[in-house]
Amino acid sequence: MNPTPDFSFNNTEIAFQDKSNSDLKKARLLFSTFNYKWLLKVGPSLARFGLRSGLPVKGLIKDTIFAQFCGGESIRDCAETIERLNHAKIGTILDYSVEGQELETTFDHTCEEIIQTIEKAAEARDSIPFSVFKVTGIAAFNVLKNAAKGAEQLSGKEAEAFERVQARFDKITQKAYERKVRLFIDAEETWIQDTIDRMTEVAAEKFNKEEAIIYNTLQMYRHDRLAYLQQMIDKANQGNYKLGFKLVRGAYMEKERLRAAKLGYPSPIQKDKASSDRDFDAALRLSLSHADTVSICAGTHNEQSCKLLTELMAEKSMHASDKRVYFAQLLGMSDHISYNLAHAGYNVAKYVPYGPVKEVLPYLTRRAEENSSVAGQAGRELSLIEKELKRRTTSS
């Protein structure tokens, strides 16, 4: 057994090594505002109004919440963030975060943008280990929802639209395979996820013959995902191909429960957080017990799960740098996890969202809400920032 490296998530000197005092003070102010519920309620609407009306709010947004959670408005704008993270031995996952669109021309544009992130990753493999996309970025939500019921449920126009969706999906996954760039396909709402799963399973069986290129995403706050993981492992072993999974807890809990209650079907969500935590950690164990078949990325801000994964790797005599295991967190959050894991030699990547300020507002709104609603998230960030500022003051 390899010894688990001795590291601490509380080492703020490592966690904030590339942040100036000014950077930390700006982050402290931003996270402090997330405690004001009224501001979170009216802020996004005011921001959208200001941008539509031509008011000078774009600069304010770019210098605050956008600067904290996004890499820039374009791939080129992200260069400084990519270089900064790479200096700390942390990879970048470029995430084109434009969403909620409905026009076919926009879907085509998004498809091409995703292709560009794959090309960028192929050019800079050491600093960009993965690409990622959401299927709703290249498809109308209703088309995916109706496709989940079966192809026969699609109208003529919907069937044509879904053919275009499949063509975009195939183009993206084919490019990832050709360029040997590992590709995350994000999970979404349960009532479209069956469609996404089917498309992803076909691509994995086709392109993962030698190594995991296509990664599906499992939201472990769903009570059926652990069984699904086992089912996919059995299928891959029978078919003699590899699997890739990004494991997350989930992002649509309130929406899922409300829809289930409204339409009268059993909620797909775990009964409580403890159950989600249990299944997330069980998925880590199951994946590592099949490491010859399964490669994973633990997309989590949970310290206990990250620590557990390092311990499981040690039990399996897996080196910290084994490419079958990655950790990932969002840019602007949980640097104490990302930087300390990377410093200890583990494979770590940050999701780096980018896109026009106006178009990424929905993403930024979710980050603000997440920091206000997740137990202790904003408070944890603030306490770590305060600790580091105090350390710098006393050590100077």
Backbone hydrogen bonds, N-H to C=O, Kabsch-Sander energy under -0.5 kcal/mol:
donor,donor_aa,acceptor,acceptor_aa,energy
2,N,314,A,-1.4
7,F,5,P,-1.0
11,N,8,S,-1.1
12,T,10,N,-1.5
15,A,11,N,-2.1
16,F,12,T,-2.3
17,Q,14,I,-1.5
19,K,16,F,-1.8
24,L,20,S,-2.3
25,K,21,N,-2.3
26,K,22,S,-2.2
27,A,23,D,-2.3
28,R,24,L,-2.5
29,L,25,K,-2.0
30,L,26,K,-2.2
31,F,27,A,-2.8
32,S,28,R,-1.7
33,T,29,L,-1.4
33,T,30,L,-0.5
34,F,30,L,-0.8
34,F,31,F,-0.5
35,N,32,S,-1.4
36,Y,33,T,-1.9
37,K,35,N,-1.0
39,L,36,Y,-0.6
40,L,36,Y,-1.7
41,K,37,K,-1.8
42,V,38,W,-2.0
43,G,39,L,-2.7
46,L,42,V,-2.4
47,A,43,G,-2.6
48,R,44,P,-2.5
49,F,45,S,-2.5
50,G,46,L,-2.6
51,L,47,A,-2.4
52,R,48,R,-2.5
53,S,49,F,-2.3
54,G,51,L,-0.7
55,L,50,G,-2.1
57,V,55,L,-2.7
58,K,55,L,-0.6
61,I,57,V,-2.5
62,K,58,K,-2.9
63,D,59,G,-1.8
64,T,60,L,-0.7
64,T,61,I,-1.0
66,F,61,I,-2.2
67,A,61,I,-0.6
68,Q,64,T,-1.7
69,F,65,I,-1.9
70,C,66,F,-2.4
71,G,353,P,-3.0
72,G,353,P,-0.6
78,C,74,S,-0.9
78,C,75,I,-0.9
79,A,76,R,-1.6
80,E,77,D,-0.5
82,I,78,C,-2.8
83,E,79,A,-2.4
84,R,80,E,-2.4
85,L,81,T,-2.7
86,N,82,I,-2.4
87,H,83,E,-1.9
88,A,84,R,-0.8
88,A,85,L,-0.8
89,K,86,N,-2.0
90,I,85,L,-2.5
91,G,348,V,-3.1
92,T,127,S,-2.5
93,I,350,K,-2.6
94,L,92,T,-0.6
94,L,130,F,-0.5
95,D,352,V,-2.2
96,Y,94,L,-0.6
97,S,95,D,-1.0
97,S,354,Y,-2.2
99,E,97,S,-0.5
99,E,359,E,-0.7
107,F,103,L,-2.1
108,D,104,E,-2.3
109,H,105,T,-2.1
110,T,106,T,-2.8
111,C,107,F,-2.3
112,E,108,D,-2.1
113,E,109,H,-2.1
114,I,110,T,-2.4
115,I,111,C,-2.1
116,Q,112,E,-1.8
117,T,113,E,-1.6
118,I,114,I,-1.8
119,E,115,I,-2.3
120,K,116,Q,-2.5
121,A,117,T,-2.2
122,A,118,I,-2.3
123,E,119,E,-1.6
124,A,120,K,-1.4
125,R,122,A,-0.5
127,S,124,A,-0.9
128,I,124,A,-2.2
130,F,92,T,-0.7
131,S,182,R,-2.4
132,V,94,L,-0.6
133,F,184,F,-1.6
137,G,134,K,-1.7
138,I,135,V,-1.8
144,L,140,A,-1.7
145,K,141,F,-2.4
146,N,142,N,-2.6
147,A,143,V,-2.0
148,A,144,L,-1.4
149,K,146,N,-1.0
150,G,147,A,-1.3
153,Q,150,G,-2.0
154,L,151,A,-1.5
159,A,155,S,-2.9
160,E,156,G,-1.9
161,A,157,K,-2.4
162,F,158,E,-2.8
163,E,159,A,-1.8
164,R,160,E,-1.6
165,V,161,A,-2.0
166,Q,162,F,-2.8
167,A,163,E,-2.1
168,R,164,R,-2.3
169,F,165,V,-2.8
170,D,166,Q,-2.8
171,K,167,A,-2.1
172,I,168,R,-2.3
173,T,169,F,-2.5
174,Q,170,D,-2.4
175,K,171,K,-1.9
176,A,172,I,-2.1
177,Y,173,T,-2.1
178,E,174,Q,-2.8
179,R,175,K,-2.5
180,K,176,A,-0.6
180,K,177,Y,-0.8
181,V,176,A,-2.5
182,R,129,P,-0.6
182,R,180,K,-0.5
183,L,213,I,-3.6
184,F,131,S,-3.1
185,I,215,Y,-2.4
186,D,133,F,-2.2
186,D,184,F,-0.6
192,I,189,E,-1.8
193,Q,189,E,-1.5
194,D,190,T,-0.9
195,T,192,I,-0.5
196,I,192,I,-1.7
197,D,193,Q,-3.4
198,R,194,D,-2.3
199,M,195,T,-2.1
200,T,196,I,-2.5
201,E,197,D,-2.9
202,V,198,R,-1.9
203,A,199,M,-1.9
204,A,200,T,-2.7
205,E,201,E,-2.4
206,K,202,V,-1.6
207,F,203,A,-2.9
208,N,204,A,-2.3
213,I,211,E,-0.8
215,Y,183,L,-3.1
215,Y,213,I,-0.6
216,N,244,G,-2.2
218,L,246,K,-2.6
219,Q,217,T,-0.5
220,M,218,L,-0.9
220,M,248,V,-3.2
221,Y,249,R,-2.2
222,R,219,Q,-1.7
223,H,268,P,-1.9
225,R,222,R,-1.0
228,Y,224,D,-1.7
229,L,225,R,-2.5
230,Q,226,L,-2.0
231,Q,227,A,-2.3
232,M,228,Y,-2.5
233,I,229,L,-2.1
234,D,230,Q,-2.4
235,K,231,Q,-2.2
236,A,232,M,-2.6
237,N,233,I,-2.5
238,Q,234,D,-2.0
239,G,235,K,-2.3
240,N,236,A,-1.1
241,Y,236,A,-1.8
242,K,208,N,-3.3
243,L,293,T,-2.9
244,G,214,I,-0.6
245,F,295,S,-2.3
246,K,216,N,-2.8
247,L,245,F,-0.6
247,L,297,C,-2.6
248,V,218,L,-2.6
248,V,246,K,-0.5
256,E,252,Y,-2.7
257,R,253,M,-2.5
258,L,254,E,-2.3
259,R,255,K,-2.2
260,A,256,E,-2.3
261,A,257,R,-2.2
262,K,258,L,-2.4
263,L,259,R,-2.5
264,G,260,A,-1.1
265,Y,260,A,-1.8
270,Q,221,Y,-3.2
276,S,272,D,-1.4
277,D,273,K,-2.9
278,R,274,A,-2.4
279,D,275,S,-2.3
280,F,276,S,-2.5
281,D,277,D,-2.4
282,A,278,R,-2.2
283,A,279,D,-2.3
284,L,280,F,-1.7
285,R,281,D,-2.1
286,L,282,A,-2.8
287,S,283,A,-2.5
288,L,284,L,-2.3
289,S,285,R,-1.7
290,H,286,L,-0.5
290,H,287,S,-1.2
291,A,288,L,-1.1
293,T,290,H,-2.2
294,V,290,H,-3.0
295,S,243,L,-2.4
296,I,324,R,-2.9
297,C,245,F,-2.0
298,A,326,Y,-3.0
299,G,247,L,-2.2
299,G,297,C,-1.1
300,T,298,A,-1.4
300,T,328,A,-1.1
303,E,301,H,-0.7
306,C,302,N,-1.9
307,K,303,E,-2.6
308,L,304,Q,-2.5
309,L,305,S,-2.2
310,T,306,C,-1.8
311,E,307,K,-1.9
312,L,308,L,-2.7
313,M,309,L,-2.3
314,A,310,T,-1.8
315,E,311,E,-2.3
316,K,312,L,-1.9
317,S,314,A,-1.5
318,M,313,M,-3.2
322,D,319,H,-2.2
325,V,322,D,-1.9
326,Y,296,I,-1.8
327,F,347,N,-2.1
328,A,298,A,-2.3
329,Q,349,A,-1.6
331,L,351,Y,-2.2
333,M,330,L,-1.8
337,I,334,S,-1.1
338,S,334,S,-2.1
339,Y,335,D,-2.4
340,N,335,D,-0.5
340,N,336,H,-0.5
341,L,337,I,-2.3
342,A,338,S,-2.3
343,H,339,Y,-2.3
344,A,340,N,-1.3
345,G,342,A,-1.6
346,Y,341,L,-2.3
347,N,320,A,-0.9
348,V,346,Y,-0.6
349,A,327,F,-2.1
350,K,91,G,-2.6
351,Y,329,Q,-2.4
352,V,93,I,-3.0
354,Y,95,D,-2.1
355,G,72,G,-1.7
359,E,356,P,-0.5
360,V,356,P,-1.7
361,L,358,K,-0.7
364,L,360,V,-2.5
365,T,361,L,-2.7
366,R,362,P,-1.9
367,R,363,Y,-1.9
368,A,364,L,-2.1
369,E,365,T,-2.6
370,E,366,R,-2.8
371,N,367,R,-2.1
372,S,368,A,-1.1
373,S,369,E,-2.2
374,V,370,E,-2.7
377,Q,374,V,-1.9
378,A,371,N,-1.3
380,R,376,G,-2.9
381,E,377,Q,-2.3
382,L,378,A,-2.7
383,S,379,G,-2.4
384,L,380,R,-2.0
385,I,381,E,-2.3
386,E,382,L,-2.8
387,K,383,S,-2.2
388,E,384,L,-2.2
389,L,385,I,-2.6
390,K,386,E,-2.3
391,R,387,K,-2.3
392,R,388,E,-2.6
393,T,389,L,-1.8
394,T,390,K,-2.4
395,S,391,R,-1.9
396,S,392,R,-0.9
